[in-house]
Amino acid sequence: MAELQEVQITEEKPLLPGQTPETAKTHSVETPYGSVTFTVYGTPKPKRPAIFTYHDVGLNYKSCFQPLFRFGDMQEIIQNFVRVHVDAPGMEEGAPVFPLGYQYPSLDQLADMIPCILQYLNFSTIIGVGVGAGAYILSRYALNHPDTVEGLVLINIDPNAKGWMDWAAHKLTGLTSSIPDMILGHLFSQEELSGNSELIQKYRGIIQHAPNLENIELYWNSYNNRRDLNFERGGETTLKCPVMLVVGDQAPHEDAVVECNSKLDPTQTSFLK
């Protein structure tokens, strides 16, 4: 369990009035399922949870969350909460490609790495912010450790395992589409992809030219082999903390998020489309 480095983050955009560059500390810890890297911003505040993020497939914490946390309206949150950004194994910048035959952790195992991170940092509670695969991982963690999660923001979550039809469609798509194309279809709607905006071009370039594309494919495969979270409104398997579900209109996961909303406690869940 060794601290790796301390770096000064250089802003790509001019700083907002009153905004100062943040110092990020990057750490790595060993877990039962391999090493995991995470970056901490800010200083822990007494009796306040840490904001804990987990990114989607094809991204890392920077490409997934930096635009959000640099947004002007987020500055008050940044000043009042410490943030922990996790990179899934092999997704961190400069990560070496895993050797041939490496068994990548399942999403359940990635969730089981989180207690090692919190123990290392001596943090007792979190507010989780996850996108796609990251939203699933944080949900699985919250089911297993409900007392440590004060709230969740789940963006584009699909809590369901792939059915046989979905599995067959995924296999057929894999015969005609590249891994970057399939991941882009996971991140963006068909309408967005057809528009081929500057944003789409940016993320297509990030994924297509990623030096760790083999690692990204392993994370992608783990996502597609996820188990059903089995949420049940009024049942034992449910999220006990306040939850905000977020999905884009016509997003690829719109139906899954709507279904997820129907299975969670309505007094604890907010839905934003």
Residue pairs with C-beta under 8 A, 6 or more apart in sequence:
1 28
1 29
1 30
1 120
2 27
2 28
3 25
3 26
3 27
4 26
4 27
4 28
4 37
5 25
5 26
6 23
6 24
6 25
6 26
7 23
7 24
7 26
8 21
8 23
8 24
9 21
9 22
9 23
9 24
10 21
11 21
11 70
13 70
15 21
16 72
16 75
18 75
19 75
22 41
22 42
22 78
23 41
24 39
24 40
24 41
25 39
25 40
26 37
26 38
26 39
26 40
27 37
27 38
27 39
27 40
27 120
27 121
28 35
28 36
28 37
28 38
29 35
29 36
29 38
29 116
29 117
29 120
30 116
31 112
31 113
31 116
32 109
32 112
32 113
32 116
33 89
33 105
33 109
33 110
33 112
33 113
34 89
34 105
35 89
36 86
36 87
36 88
36 89
36 113
36 116
36 117
37 86
37 87
37 89
37 92
37 95
38 61
38 84
38 85
38 86
38 87
38 117
39 61
39 84
39 85
39 87
40 82
40 83
40 84
40 85
40 121
41 69
41 78
41 82
41 83
41 85
42 78
42 79
42 81
42 82
42 83
43 82
44 50
44 82
44 121
44 123
45 80
45 81
45 82
48 80
48 81
48 82
49 81
49 123
49 124
49 125
49 126
49 127
49 150
49 151
50 81
50 82
50 83
50 84
50 121
50 123
50 125
50 126
50 127
51 77
51 81
51 82
51 83
51 84
51 126
51 127
51 129
52 83
52 84
52 86
52 114
52 126
52 127
52 128
52 129
52 138
53 61
53 64
53 65
53 83
53 84
53 85
53 86
53 128
53 129
53 130
53 134
54 86
54 88
54 128
54 129
54 130
54 131
54 133
54 134
54 135
54 137
54 138
55 61
55 63
55 64
55 65
55 85
55 86
55 87
55 88
55 91
55 130
55 131
55 133
55 134
56 64
56 131
56 132
56 133
56 134
56 135
56 156
56 186
56 187
57 132
57 133
57 183
57 186
57 187
57 216
57 219
57 220
57 223
58 180
58 183
58 184
58 186
58 187
58 203
58 206
58 207
58 216
58 220
59 91
59 131
59 187
59 206
60 87
60 88
60 91
60 92
60 93
61 85
61 86
61 87
62 85
62 93
63 203
63 206
64 131
64 134
65 85
65 129
68 74
69 78
69 83
81 127
82 123
84 117
84 121
84 123
84 126
86 114
86 117
86 134
87 95
88 110
88 133
88 134
88 219
89 95
89 104
89 105
89 110
89 215
89 219
90 96
90 97
90 98
90 104
90 212
90 215
90 216
90 218
90 219
91 212
91 215
91 216
91 219
95 212
95 215
96 212
97 211
97 212
97 214
97 215
98 104
98 214
98 215
98 218
102 218
104 215
104 218
104 219
104 221
104 222
105 113
105 222
106 222
106 225
106 226
107 133
107 136
107 137
107 140
107 222
107 223
107 226
107 227
108 140
108 227
110 137
110 222
111 137
111 138
111 140
111 141
111 144
112 141
112 144
114 137
114 138
114 141
114 145
115 145
118 124
118 126
118 148
124 148
125 148
125 149
125 150
126 148
126 149
126 150
127 149
127 150
127 151
127 152
127 153
128 138
128 141
128 142
128 149
128 151
128 152
128 153
128 154
129 138
129 152
129 153
129 155
130 136
130 137
130 138
130 139
130 152
130 153
130 154
130 155
130 157
131 155
131 156
132 155
132 156
132 157
132 158
132 186
132 187
132 223
132 253
133 219
133 222
133 223
133 226
135 154
135 155
135 156
135 157
136 157
136 158
136 159
136 223
136 226
136 229
138 149
138 152
138 154
139 152
139 154
139 157
139 159
139 229
139 239
140 229
141 149
142 149
142 152
142 239
142 240
142 241
143 229
143 237
143 239
146 239
146 240
146 241
149 240
149 241
150 241
150 242
151 241
151 242
151 243
151 244
152 239
152 241
152 242
152 243
152 244
153 243
153 244
153 246
154 243
154 244
154 245
154 246
154 257
154 260
155 246
155 247
156 246
156 247
156 248
156 251
156 252
156 253
156 257
157 245
157 253
157 256
157 257
157 260
158 253
158 256
158 257
158 260
159 228
159 229
159 231
159 256
159 260
159 263
160 228
160 229
160 256
160 259
161 226
161 227
161 228
162 170
162 224
162 225
162 226
170 182
170 224
173 182
174 182
177 185
179 213
179 216
179 217
179 220
180 204
180 207
180 208
180 213
182 220
183 207
183 216
183 220
184 193
184 200
184 203
184 204
184 207
185 193
185 252
186 252
187 203
187 252
188 200
188 203
188 252
189 248
189 250
189 251
189 252
191 250
192 200
193 200
207 213
207 216
210 216
229 237
230 237
231 237
231 238
231 239
231 260
231 263
231 264
232 238
232 263
233 262
233 263
233 264
233 265
233 266
234 265
238 263
238 264
238 265
239 264
239 265
239 268
239 269
240 268
241 268
242 268
242 269
242 270
243 264
243 268
243 269
243 270
244 269
244 270
244 271
244 272
245 257
245 260
245 261
245 264
245 269
245 270
245 271
245 272
246 257
246 272
246 273
247 253
247 254
247 257
247 258
247 272
247 273
248 254
248 273
249 273
251 257
254 273
257 271
257 273
258 271
258 273
261 269
261 271
